[in-house]
């Protein structure tokens, strides 16, 4: 283990409270991707994080893809030629939508919560890594080279990330300011994605499977013009009812999608449980049949918008729906979409036209990160949180996961330090400030453990269910420091 670790942890602990002020500054930038109105804000958020990274390393570039900017930085370590650690997060956010108790882009501290769009997804989960990186840089550099990727296009599917990373992996790549050879070169020891949630306060997770996703717009058109419901209602076809029936068939097909069998699939995950899913649903009605599986490994169809506009007392001529399709891990997105579209078009009345328009699509994954990388993460969490991470399955989709695995040749570790009930993509998204100092410390220790373990796998990996009594055997706990841590059927 790097003999500077204690000093770096103490320095990062002192910096953690001040870093919250930086986070609030970043959160005030409304970096909504996929919006022409907010495109300058996304660029501003990229420039902001690039400036912060330059405090740790001069090797920082902002590269533009067709969908938006991506910030790439390489921080040289003390072991040239050692495997590189790659850390991925994103700076873009979803539109805030209605229902917020406080302004979404004015960070507000409510008890132990920091409420703002992006507080957990993903600025608040990425900034601890940046704090840790700067602390290591102040001590002469991390143990090994670290490449930090900050995506400005994740919420719209990261469409240009793969080609960009492939170019930066090639020797002799150039950027607008000169050569970029080596920025992503060399063997990769571990890839870390910091864009998932924990299992509760002080309970980090490692996600080992993610569902795929397909965005669809569905439109039913019966032709002609709106007619009087009293004169022709029942005789003419109502597009709203046709669409409702089609969506019912599609939902039935989606829940029966199955992913391919895969040899060596990771073991059973511990999070979430059925009880956790019911608790997170709050007052919402919940399916009685295995809600955790429904939310993580089975297909699902959600309708986020329905529209059939006509005057009161009139039968409309068209109806539209915005659909979110989630696919079992491993099922190709195109295959799942084809099954659902067949169900939508089955048994349409004569003269009715149904069309679909596809949006971003991502194939889900069963992940098998290198054992050394998993062990490094377990040791870091044990040091910072006093427990190893829970193994989790996620119903969400991070499009970059497949891209990173393909381009870098290494399945990522999806480390979740955000609140289990973070409100991501909804109103009142928040970060749990009680875990802030521990998240910073975990990232500090992680850069040390991954830098040493990934060079040579340990003879005795840390048990995933290890207790706090074994912390001292992995790395000194906080108490030893003078610093105070504030399918297709």
N, C-alpha and C positions, 0 to 999 in steps of 0.2 A: 504494500500500500504506500502511496506517496507520503513522504514524511512531512509535507507542508499542509496536509489535510486539516489538522487542528487549527492552524493559523487562518486558512482560507474559510473554514466554517465560521470562525469567530468574526472575520471581516464581513462575510455575507450576512451574518445575524445583525451586525450593526447597520448594514445597508438596507435590510428588509423593510423597516418602517418608512424610510425615505422613498423606497421603491414604490410604495403604495401611492404616493403623490404622483410619481411618473405614470403609474397605471391609470390614474384618474385623468391625467392629461391626454393619454392615448385614447381612452374611452370617449372623450369629448369629440373626437373626430368621427363623424357619421359615415364610416367606410362601408356603405351598402354596395355590394357588388351586383352586377347585372342591371344597374340603373344609370342611364345617361346623366341624370341630374347629379348623382353622387360620384361619378367617375373621378372628378378632381379630388374628392375627399379620400377615395381609395389611394390615389397617387400620393396625397399628403400623408396618409397613414404609413405608406411604404417608405417615404422619405424620413418620417419620424423614426421608425424602427431602424432604418439604415444608419441614421446618425447615432443612435444608441449603440448599435453594434460596432461602429467605428471607434468607440471608446475602449473596445476590447481587442480589435484587430483592424489593420488597414486594408485587409483583403475583403472588401464588401462591394457588391454590385447590385444594381436594381435592373432587372431585365424585364422587358415588356413582352407579353404574349398577346394573342388576339383578344383574350378576355380580360386582361389586366396585368398588373405588375407582380413579379416574384422577386423577393430579396434573397440573395445567396451570399453567405459569408463563410470564410474559412479562418479559424483561429489556430495558429500553429501551436503544437504541443512540444513537450520536451523529449519525445521519443520519435525522431524522424523514421519514417518507414513502417511504423506500427499501424495496425488497422485503424481506419478512420471511424469515428462515431458521428452519425448523422442524426440531427434533431429537427423534426418537422412540426410546424404549427401554422396557423393562418391569422391574417389581420382583417379579413373582410367579415362582414356580418349580414344577417338577414334583416329585411325591413322590420321595424319595430311592431307595426300593427297596433290595433286598439287595446284598451284595457289596462294601461299602465297607471300605477298610483303616483309615480313621479316621472319627470321627463326622461325618456330613454337614453338621451345622450348628455344628460347632466348627472354624473355619478353621485349617488346619494347613499350615505351610511345610515342604515336602519338597524340598530342593535349590532349584532355580529355579522350583518350582511352588507356587502357593497352592491348596490342595485344599479344596473346599467346594461344596455345592449352590448354584448361582447364581454361582459364581466367574467363569464365562465367559458363561453364559446366564441373566441378562444384566446382573447388577449390576456385575460387573467390567469390562464393556465400556461401560457407561453412565457410571460414576463419572468417568472421565477427562474427559468433556464437562463434568460439574459442576465439576471442578477448574478447567478452562479458563474456564468462565463466571465463576467467582468471581474468577479472576485478572484478567479483563477488567473486571469490576465494580469491583475495587479501583483500576483505572487510569482510572475515569470512565465505564465502560460499553463494550460491544462496538461495533464500527464501525456495525452496523445492528441493528435489533430482532431478538431471538432468542426463539422460543417453544419451551419444553421440555415434552414430553409424556411422562409416566411412567405406563405402563399397569399396572394391577394385575390384568388379566384376559386377558393375551395367551395364556397356556398353556391357557385354556379357550375360545379363539376370539375374544376381544375383541367379544362380542356387542353391547355397548352403546356402543362407541366412536364409531361413525358418527353416531348421533343426537346424542350429546353434542357432538361437534365441530361438527356442523351448527348446533346451537343457539348455540354460542360464536362462530360466524362471523357470526351475525345482529347488526346494530346494536341496541343497547338490551337485550341479554341481561343477566339479573340472577342473582346468586348469593345464598346465605344471608347474606353480609356486605355486600351492596350491589351496585351496578352492575358488570357485567363487560363493558360495551361496549368493543370494540376489543381484547379479549384475543387473539382469533384473526382480527382484521380486517386488511384491507389486502392488497395483492398479495403473492404468495408467490414468492420467487426460487429457493429450493431447499428440498427436504425430504430429511433425512438419517435413515436408519434404522441404528442401531448394534446389530445383533442377528444377525450372521453371523460366519463364521470366516475367518481368513487362510489363506494358502497354505503357511505355515511360519514359523519364527522370523524376524522382521524383514521379512515379506512380506505386506503388506496386500492385500486384494482389494476389488473392486467387483463385486457380483453383479448380473447383468443378466437372469436368468430364475429363476423359482421354480416348483416344482410345486404343484399344488393338493392338497388332502387331504380325506378323508372318514373319519370314525370310524363303525364299524358293529359291532353285536352281532348275531350270527346264532345262531338256536336251531332245532334239529330235534327234533320230538316224534313218537313212533310210537304213543302211546296205551298204556293199560293199566298194568301194574305190572311191575317187574323179574322175570325168570324164570330158572330153572335152565339154565345154559349147556349142561350135559350132556344135558338132556331136550329142550330146544327150540332150542338154538343151531344156526343154519343154517336153521331153519324160520321163525323170527321175524326181522324186519328189525332190524338193529343200527344205532341212530341215529349212533353214532360213525363207522361206515363210510360212511353216507349223507352225513354232514357232511364227511368227508374228501374224498369224491368231488366234492361240491358246491364245496368250496374249491379243488380242483384245476381245475375248470372256470372258476371265477371268476378264478383267477390267470392262466390262459391268456387269458381275455378282457381282463384288466387290462393285460397286457404288449403287447397289440395296439391299445390305445387310441392315438389320434393327436390332436394339437392342431390348431387351425385355422391355415392359412397366414396370415401377416401381412406386409403391405408394410412395408418399412423396418425389418425386424427387425434387432437389433444383430448385429454380426459374430461370427465364431467365438470362443468363449471358450477361455482357455488353461488353466483350472483347474476341476475336477481332471482329471488324465490317468488312463488305465487303470492305469499303474504306481502312481500315488498311491492310487487306490482299493484296489488289491491290498495295498499296504503298510498302509493304515489298517485293513484287514480282519484283519490279523495272522494268527492261526492258523485263521481261519474259511475254509471252502471258498468259492470265488468262481466265479461264472459265467464261462466263458472268452470269451463273446461280448460284447464292448464293455461292460465293467463300468461305465465312467464314464458312458456314455449311459444305461445301466440305472438308475444312481443319481441322475441329474439331469434328464433330459428325457423319459424313457419312463415309462409307467404301471407301477405295481408294487403287489402285494398282499402284506401281511405279516400273519401270524397271531401275535398277542402272547400269547394265552391260549387253551387248549383244556380243556374239562372235560366228563366223562361219568361221573359218580359212580354206582357200584353196588358191592355187596358182591363180594368175590372169588368167582369162579365164577358170577356172574350177568350177564345181558344187560341193560344199562340201557334206560330208556325215553326219555331225552332227552340231547342233547349240545349244548354251547354253545361259541361261539368269539368272541373279541374280535379284530376285524380293523382294520388300518390300510391304507387305500387311498390311494395317491399317484397323481396325475393329471398328464398332460403340461401344460406351460404353455399357458394360453389355453383349455383345455377346461372348459366350465362344470361345476361340481361336480355339479349335479343330473343332467346328462347322463351323466357318467361313472358315477355311482352306479346309474343306471337300467340301463346295459349290464351291470354286474357283478351286479345283482340278478336280471336275466333269466338269466344264466349259473348263478347259484345255484339257481334254481327249475327249470331244465331237467332233464327225465328223472328226476324224483323217483318212487320206487316208489309204488304205490297205497296210500292210507291214511296217508301221511307228511305231516306239516305242517311247513313251514319258514317262519319269520318273521324279519324284520330290524328292528332299531331303530337309527335314525341318530343320531349325535352331532354334534359340531361339524364344519362343512364349509367349505372355502375353495377358491376358484378360483385357480389359479396365473396367473402373468403373465410376458410378455415386456416388459421395462421399457425405456423410452426417456426417461431423465431429460434435462432441459435441457442442452445442450452446455456452457453456462457453468457449471452446477453440477458437471458431470463434470470440467471443467477446474480448478475451484477445489479439488476433492478431490485431483486429480492433483498440483497444486502443493503442497498441504499434506503429502501423503505423501512427495513428493520432498524436501521440506525436513526432515521428521522422520526418515524411514527411508532417505533416499538413493536411493529408487527410486519409480517410479510404481506404482499398484496393478495387480495382475493382474486381468484380466476373467474372471469366474467364472460358472458355472451352479450352481444349488443344487437339491438334491433335497428340501430342507426347505420349510417353509411358514410365513410370517409373516402371520397373518390381517390385520394392520393395514395391510399394503402396499396392498391394493386399496382399503381404506377411505380411507387418506390420499390416494391418487391421485384418488379420486372427489370427496371433500369439498374438497380443497385445489386441485384442478385441475392437479396437477403430479406426474409420476411420481417416486417417491423414488430417491435414491442409497442403495444398501445397502452400507455400508462395513463390511468385516470385518477386525477387529484381534485377534480371539480366536485361540487355538491351533488349528491344523488338526486335532489329535487331542484336542480339549478334553474329551471324555467327556460332553458335554451329554446330558441325559436318562438317563444311565447312572451307574454307580458311579465314584467318584474323579474327578468333574468338577474341572477345574483351570484356572487362569490362568497364563500364562508370565510370570513377574516380570521376565525379561530385556527384555520389550517394554513394561513399564509406563511408564517415563519417556518413551519415544517415542510411546506412545499419547496421553499427556497433551499432549505438544508438538504432535502432529498436530492435536488438537482446538483448541489455541490458534491455530495458524496457519490452520486451516480457517475459523474465525470471522472472520479478517482477509481471507483470499482470497475467501471467498464474499461477504463484505460489499462488496468492491470489484468483483470480476469480474461478479457477478450484476446490477450496475447497468449495466454495459456490457461486452459480450462482448469478450475480447481479440482483437487482430488475428491473433496467432500462438498458438493453443492449445498447451499443453504436449504433446509426443508421448508416447503411453502407454508407449513402450519407451525413454524417455530414460534416459541413464546418469547416474552421479553427477557427471560433469564439468559438467553444466549446472545443478547445484543453485544456485550463486551467482547465476545469471541470473534465478532465480525468487524466492528469498528467502535471506537469509544463512543458511549452515549453522550447526550448533551450535558449531563451532569458533571462530566469530567472537564468541561471548559469553563473559563471564567466569564465568557459572554453569557448574557441572558437572552434566551430566545423569546422575544416578546411572545327439373323436377317435373319433372313433368309426369303426371299419372299415366 
